[in-house]
Amino acid sequence: MQLPDPLAGRLERLVATAQAEERSPSVVAAVVHDGRTIWQTALGVADVASGEPASVEHAYRIGSITKTFTAACVLQLRDGGLLDLREPLSAHVAEAAPGPTVADALAHLAGVQREPPGEIWETLQLPTRGEFLAGLAEAEHVLAPGESWHYSNLAYGLLGEIVVRLGGTTYEEALRARLLEPLGLEQTGFEPLGPRATGYYVDPYSDAVTAEPSLVAPEPLAAMGWLWSTVGDLCRWADFLATGKQGVLRRETLDEMARVRAIADHATWSVGWGLGLELWRRGDRILVGHEGAMPGFLSAFCVDRSERTGAAVLCNTGTGAHPEALALDLVEAVRSELPRDPDLWRPDDGAPEHLVAMLGRWWSEGSEVVLSWKQGRLHLAVPQGPPGRTTAWLAPEADDRWRIVEGYELGEVLRVVRDDEGTPLRLYLATYPLTRAPAAFADGASE
């Protein structure tokens, strides 16, 4: 796709402004739209000493973006029947304290302290797997499980340990087999597979930089944030999170990951958390993704799943840059200047015969509810409902019994009652009666 010159110029200016004002030795960025990288750029130098120019092929550390991969592995295990998100972490890692669930850990609601015990970010001496597990006995529960969002690398170390134990392999082997190879993420791994950028600390009071050490983490710390990647691979990962892929994760599971579980910013409700995914609210849209930080590197990616448009940003500075803001701005620029064409409507064979009589208008005490068959699925609409509570999709569970799997009243049941001729007389949605004509609660009570 050839971008319009004004849009390409706007994207280039956004990146150039961030590089200049935030003083990053280099900034590499890319935008993905409908599964294709439609724009990318690299500004500055990947290595200051040699003057090597940055390129989109350079690998950068992506820090905690790794957690999105860890979360996807955990959801694969759940979909495969090997764990339940409601189970306590201790059901799979006996060394963990009882209480927090797998879901709590994924959403940073476990309440455990942020880092493994010790001063690892001062000494840069990372604990071995055995030392990490032994140190769990000293870890504080700073909050009760579910009390409030509290970011925790320690919790993701436990999730990485679950991936290892249930997968019967190393974390790196599990990650490669479950995600990297099936999705073609050939430049993502725990060692850069091509040219690599050097990470720097940028002095706040001068233009001097200091190269940061390159750390290698043992398992399960690797699950917290030690991957390297490129903007191209991160764009492919962003698009996968928007669409899913057969044999990797279904779209419905990704919908679950992107559903808000916790609000991280209670003042403005602008940042939340799903299952392993950071959520940003921009106007009436929610974008998902994650930020990353490691010594000498900052990174971010995001995707508007409804528009299938995302962006990735990599910087080789550990201070001062805001790649998440830049990534969000890049997506907003594309969305505003490259509006999506509507999907053309196409006729099909219509609803199954046993559903035809169910479709149309129903009423619940004066509120209209409309059932329809769209794109091969049963759809429920509440035309006059409040924002966020106007639409739902249902999946069959048994004869005349449907479960809401997406949208309004998620998880509730729609039940159909028919007469002797098979004509629907009444529906029950979350136990509320729906009738073909408007009726008061009193009308039903008098029957």
Order of alpha helices (4+ residues) and beta strands (2+ residues): alpha-beta-beta-beta-beta-alpha-alpha-alpha-alpha-alpha-alpha-beta-beta-alpha-beta-alpha-alpha-beta-beta-beta-beta-beta-beta-alpha-alpha-beta-beta-beta-beta-beta-beta-beta-beta-alpha
